[in-house]
Amino acid sequence: MSQAPSLRLLGTGDTAQVPCFGCTCPACQRARTLVGFRREACSAELVTSAGRYLIDAGRPDLTQLYDGDPPQGILLTHYHVDHVQGLFHLRWGLGEKIPVFGPKDPQGCADLHKHPGLLRFEPGLKPFQSFDLGEVRVTPVPLRHSRPTLGYCLEGPGRRIAYLTDTHGLPPETEQFLRQWKPHGLLLDATFAPGQEAYNHNDVPQALEIIDRLQPARAWLTHVSHAVDAADMAGSLALPPGVELARDLQVISL
């Protein structure tokens, strides 16, 4: 029997991850003691009848996680190092080529393109042009970031989930698409805690405003920093019903 389609969150942290090196805030101290509160580099695994596909490759331990059972392909949101660093080791492996899809970015990570090894970089995905991975329809949507960046709208047999990490607000065309698409669930960048200066990423209030406009049944905040976790521990996030902080290894059904 084939496995029902799902999205497993391999990481929900920001660039520094949690615990943040050298930090002694309550969130980092908790994460050093309790593994369940750690946050790896933001990434996910999409499971479909056609196989497993990574969304981003920022975890440096991909060669261990997938040794002997490689993913069928990799969808990149963008080419910042914390979203591709796992590829630098994976590419020197053996076996069949692994296709890598993502936004059109001629610069990308130049060394990866120059020496792809096991990886096969495909032409850049075009926003709003859908394709199928097994029973899941995938629609790339543009996000607002410092490099060309895509989010992925995932439509399975049961639910529509939008995965929108690394964005500061939403481009008007993406928000218009989402209003018409009507996602049941939304995973959204919320890197900065309330009161922090937000740049290149949403803060929690900005993320909540987007969620309020799109009105999904459920929403999860991802690309979370230790400052957001610390604010949550202090009771100062005030998340509305149906909105929660995403957790590493959380599984969301499609």
C-alpha angles and dihedrals in degrees: 000000000000119000118255112253114265145156117236116195108226092180138003102181133110125242094288092044124202122314092038113216111264096003122129099185116134092258094053093045090051092048092052089055102035116045092201091069096054119109122210124197110302110271142121144204119231112206117200138154086266092059139265123321127188121225100209127345106228097129109099092209098066091118088060097041094051104028107142093005109060122188118259090235146336128240113201122202091198144325104265109132096246088061099045108026093106089064093065090072099029093058093068092060127106131246137056119349116268113220116228120201128186146124122320104265115154092195097043109141096327097203092054091054092044094049106023096159108173092005126091111201110209126205114284117280116247118231116254093010105123128211135178130245102187108302093342119094113210123202118185115216127189119250132197109252140124092268130038101285136181134198120204126231108204120199114189131172092275111023145018114228124184116207106200113166128157101031137126103211119323130280109250092244091054094048090048091051092049093050089057095039092051103205118215089210134024129199106195139180112256103162102151129060121233109284096025120116107259119215130160088353137055123261117219095265091051091049091050091051090054091047090050091053095047096040101206116179090238134017134187125197113223140172082057123180128215087252090062091049090049091050089050091051089051091051095242102119097079095197114192123235113290094026122100142156111268117238132213113264092017111148121216117193121228 
